[in-house]
Amino acid sequence: MTTREERFQCRKCNISIGGHNQYLHNGMCDDCFFGVYFPEEAQIIETDLEQIGRHCRSKPVQRENGNFKRFVLESEFDQERFAKIIKEIKSKLSCLNSGSCCNLLNDKLTGDNVDTFLENAAKCPVVFNVLENAKEEFSEDIFAFENPTL
């Protein structure tokens, strides 16, 4: 007698998946699961300094950055994850200011340099893209940090 394996559909791309993926990969095929939970690379969001400056001056982004700063200062910020984002962005972009704004990315993000980091995001595409990717990468952790009762 042969047993028939249960078949399911990936909730993101709708291809056929087995029970392992259904129950242990959040209902997603391997490609979708690893893309969501273990993205291979940080994305370049913006390189135009005028756009970057406008973005950084907007009230919603300033609020997001303030929340990110609080998260860095008050939680167990994952420096290793942050370092991977830095490495990926630096492999794709060059600093337009001879590194004067993004050299601090060689250090850990701490209370001593987080304000400078946030200020430099408005004038350096490397810092800006690291920040935007870090906020995206840490968004679930930030949400949990800001809403501990949920």
N, C-alpha and C positions, 0 to 999 in steps of 0.2 A: 504494500500500500504506500502510495506517495503522499506526502503532505504538500499542501499548496501554501506558498508564502503569501502573506497579506501584501497587497499593493495599495499605495496611496499616491496622491499627487502633491508635488512640491507647492507650497502655498505661495511662493513667489513667481516661479516660472512655469508651473503646471506640468513638469515632466513627471514620469512615473518614478516613485521611490519605494523602498522597502520599509519594513517596520523599524529597523535601526534608525533610519533617518527621521521617520515620523515621530518616534518617541525620544530619541536622544539628540537629534539635530533640529529640534523645534519645528518639525514639519517641513524641512527644506532639504533639497538635494545638497550634495557636498559643495558644489560651486557657490550656490546661494548662501549656505551656512557660513562657509569660510569667508566669503565676501562681506557678510554682515558682521561677524564676530571677530575675524582675524584679517582685516584688510591688509593687503600687502604693501600699499604705499599711500603716502599722503598726497593729496591733490593740490595742484596750483589753482588758487581761486582767482587771484587778481595780480597783475603786475603794473598796471597804470597808476602812477603815484597820485594823480589827481583824483581818480576813483577811490583809491585807498584812503586818502585824506578825507574825502566826503563821507565815506563809509564810517571811518573812525569818529567823526564828529557827530554822527547821528545819535539821538538819545537812546534808542533801543540797543544799539551796539555798545554805547557807554555803560548802560545798565548790565548787559551781558558781561562786559569786561570787568565791571565791579564785582559781579557774582563769581567770575572766574578767579579774581584776585582773592576774594574771601575764601574760596575753596582751596586755593594754593596755601594760604596762610593758616587755615583752621582745620585742615584734614590731613590725611596721610597721602599726600600728593605722590603719584607714581613717577619718580624721576626717570626710571628706565623707559617707560612708555614715551615720556616727553623727549628723551634723547633720541629715540627712534624717529620721531616726527622731525626733529631738527636735522638729523642726518639725511633723511629722505628729501626734505625741502632744499637743503644746501647742495645736494647732488644735482638738483634741477635748476636752481637759480643762483645768480651771482649778485652780490651786493653792489648797488650803484654808488655807495658812499665809501668805498675802500675799507669796508668792515667796521667803520667807526660806530655804527649803530647796532650791528649784529654780533660783535665780538663777545658780548655778554652771553650769547647762546652757547659758549664753551663751558659755562658754569651751570650749576644747578639753579633752578628757579626757586628763589627764596624771598623772604620778607625784605631782604636787603636790596634785591634787584628787580622785584616784580613791578614796581612803579616805572622804573626806567624801561623795562621790557614793554609795558603797555604804551608808554609814550613813544618809543621807537617804532611801534607798529604803524603809526601814522606816516612815517617817513622812510620806511625800508620795506621793500617787497618780501625780503626773506623773513624778517620778524613778523610782518603782517600775516603771511601765509602759515608760518609756524603757529601763531596765535589762533588763527581761524581753524586750523586743523586740530589743534590741542583742545579748543572749546568743543569741537565736534566729537573728538575722541573721548573726552571726559564728560560729555553732556549727561549720560546716564548717572555717572557718579555724582555730578553736580546736583542733578535733580534729587537724588536720594539724600544728599547732604543738606539741601535746602528744605526738604520735606521729610524729616526723619520719622514722622508718625504714619506715613503711608506704607 
